Amino acid sequence: MYSCPHCHKEVKNLKKHLKRMHPDQVSRESPAQGTKTKAKTLELDIKTKEKKEKVEESGYHCVDCGGALTKGQTPCPGCGATLDWRGL
């Protein structure tokens, strides 16, 4: 799920949502970039932001890939690394 940067609604397909619900917003943003490129950039930015928020919320992250973890979780869901929680 993605969060729309304009209305903050949770959507499955951000590109389609932006095109249907915010066509004026998309056309005003960065006219030098194509709509497809801009939507893809927004999707990547949102994914990165959501991933960072998950790590910050849980307080734990994988030392190999940086994926969000809950305490004691092994293997890492992001990269499959076996984690040693004995030090905590």
C-alpha positions in Angstrom: 0.0 0.0 0.0 1.1 3.5 -0.8 0.2 6.8 0.8 -0.8 9.5 -1.6 1.4 12.6 -1.1 -1.6 14.9 -2.0 -4.6 13.5 0.0 -2.7 11.0 2.2 -5.1 8.2 1.2 -3.8 4.6 1.3 -3.9 3.2 -2.2 -2.6 0.0 -4.0 -1.7 1.7 -7.3 -0.3 5.2 -6.7 0.3 5.9 -10.3 -3.3 5.2 -11.3 -4.6 7.1 -8.2 -2.6 10.2 -9.0 -3.7 10.1 -12.6 -7.4 9.8 -11.7 -7.7 11.8 -8.5 -5.0 14.5 -8.9 -4.5 15.1 -12.6 -3.9 18.8 -12.1 -1.3 18.1 -9.4 0.6 15.6 -11.5 0.7 17.9 -14.6 1.9 20.9 -12.5 4.8 19.0 -11.0 8.1 19.0 -12.9 7.0 19.5 -16.5 10.5 18.5 -17.7 9.9 14.9 -16.4 7.4 12.6 -17.9 4.3 11.6 -15.9 5.5 8.0 -15.8 8.9 8.9 -14.5 7.4 11.3 -11.9 4.9 8.7 -10.7 7.6 6.0 -10.5 9.8 8.4 -8.5 7.0 9.2 -6.1 6.4 5.5 -5.6 10.0 4.9 -4.8 10.2 7.8 -2.5 7.1 6.6 -0.6 8.4 3.1 -0.4 11.7 4.4 1.1 9.8 6.6 3.5 7.5 3.8 4.6 10.5 1.5 5.1 12.3 4.1 7.3 9.1 4.7 9.3 8.8 0.9 10.0 12.4 0.8 11.2 11.9 3.8 13.4 8.6 2.4 14.8 10.1 -1.0 15.7 13.4 0.3 17.0 15.2 -2.8 15.6 16.6 -3.3 12.2 18.6 -6.0 10.4 22.4 -5.4 10.4 22.6 -6.8 6.8 19.8 -5.2 4.9 18.3 -2.6 7.3 14.9 -4.1 7.3 12.5 -3.5 10.2 12.3 -6.2 12.8 10.5 -7.0 16.0 12.6 -8.1 18.9 13.6 -11.7 18.7 12.6 -12.1 15.0 14.7 -14.4 13.0 15.4 -14.9 10.2 15.1 -11.4 8.7 12.1 -11.1 6.4 14.0 -8.8 4.1 17.2 -10.8 3.4 16.8 -14.1 5.3 19.8 -13.5 7.5 19.9 -15.5 10.8 20.1 -13.0 13.6 21.6 -13.4 17.1 19.5 -11.6 19.8 21.5 -12.8 22.8 23.3 -9.4 23.2 20.1 -7.5 23.9 
